[in-house]
């Protein structure tokens, strides 16, 4: 009988430890991490970064990037990935100062910029770019600008384009058909109005989920 109670006690103890570990993991799951899929919300305009299979009629002619007020739109999902040719371990917190790519899930393109003018405001154009395997170039690279050590889910960050030093922003202007009411996303030289973004809805990979017998990472 004593042995039976020892077994019951052991099972309860293991169960409690697992529960406490799960609570602690949830409490600590506050970072944006490599491999996370998220929606980026612009703090000033309250719109989400968005793309779709609609090309610009001017400028580069590449796939357009806009921002939408619709929270549920699946075309606003972006995956956080390492820079082209680099690796990051799945679940690894993104550090302030890291260079990343944002990969658009629906169209397999990367958030991109270059020295073309945006169609509505004449600022720097933001597009989505890459081949059918999602491979682009250095124009897909964005520097995470934030205070502290890592990108926190509830703390705004800025995204600075590595090739041109432009900050991801909203011009405040909206498109007509076929993307009626969606906001123009642009690159601007000063890190002020419309340049703060926060992680909204998404699937955030916790560091523990990346631990296995072999290291797990994302790559091109």
JODAWO-V615682 format. One record per backbone hydrogen bond with DSSP energy under -0.5 kcal/mol. NH is the residue of the N-H (numbers start at 1). CO is the residue of the C=O. E is the energy in kcal/mol with one decimal. If there is no record, write none. Layout:
nh: (NH,NH)
co: (CO,CO)
e: (E,E)
This chain:
nh: (5,6,7,8,9,10,11,12,13,14,15,16,17,18,19,20,21,22,23,24,25,26,27,28,29,30,32,33,34,35,36,37,38,39,41,41,42,42,43,46,48,49,50,51,52,54,56,61,63,64,65,66,67,68,71,73,76,77,78,79,80,81,81,83,86,88,90,91,92,94,96,97,98,100,100,101,103,103,104,104,105,105,108,109,110,111,112,113,114,116,118,122,124,125,126,127,128,129,131,134,136,140,141,142,143,144,145,145,146,151,152,153,155,157,158,160,160,161,161,162,165,167,168,169,171,172,175,179,181,182,183,184,185,186,187,188,192,195,197,198,199,200,200,203,204,205,209,210,210,211,216,218)
co: (1,2,3,4,5,6,7,8,9,10,11,12,13,14,15,16,17,18,19,20,21,22,23,24,25,28,151,31,92,80,33,203,78,201,39,198,40,47,196,42,68,40,66,75,64,52,62,58,128,54,126,50,183,48,69,70,73,74,38,103,36,79,101,99,83,218,216,34,89,32,149,144,95,98,142,81,79,101,102,109,77,103,104,104,129,102,127,139,125,114,123,118,187,116,185,112,63,110,135,131,134,137,138,100,160,98,143,158,144,94,150,30,152,197,145,143,158,159,166,141,161,188,159,186,184,184,182,176,175,179,67,173,65,169,124,167,190,192,157,41,153,39,198,37,202,203,206,206,207,208,210,88)
e: (-2.1,-1.9,-1.9,-2.3,-2.7,-2.3,-2.5,-2.5,-2.6,-2.5,-2.2,-2.6,-2.4,-2.4,-2.3,-2.8,-2.6,-2.2,-2.3,-2.6,-2.5,-2.2,-2.3,-2.2,-0.9,-2.5,-2.4,-0.6,-2.6,-2.5,-2.1,-2.6,-2.9,-2.3,-0.6,-2.9,-0.5,-3.3,-2.4,-2.0,-3.1,-2.4,-2.7,-1.8,-0.8,-2.1,-2.5,-1.5,-0.9,-3.2,-0.8,-2.2,-1.2,-2.4,-0.6,-0.6,-1.2,-1.2,-2.6,-2.9,-2.7,-0.6,-2.6,-0.7,-2.6,-1.0,-2.2,-2.7,-2.5,-2.8,-2.2,-3.0,-2.1,-0.5,-2.9,-2.5,-2.7,-0.6,-0.5,-3.6,-1.6,-0.6,-1.7,-0.7,-2.9,-2.8,-2.9,-1.5,-0.8,-1.6,-3.6,-0.9,-1.9,-3.2,-0.7,-2.4,-2.0,-2.5,-2.2,-2.2,-0.5,-2.0,-1.7,-2.5,-3.3,-2.6,-0.7,-3.1,-0.7,-3.2,-0.7,-3.1,-1.5,-3.0,-2.5,-2.4,-0.5,-0.5,-3.7,-2.0,-2.4,-3.6,-2.6,-2.9,-2.0,-0.5,-2.7,-1.4,-2.8,-1.9,-2.9,-2.8,-0.9,-2.4,-2.0,-2.0,-1.4,-1.7,-2.8,-2.4,-0.6,-3.2,-0.5,-3.2,-0.6,-0.6,-1.7,-0.5,-1.5,-1.2,-0.8,-2.2)
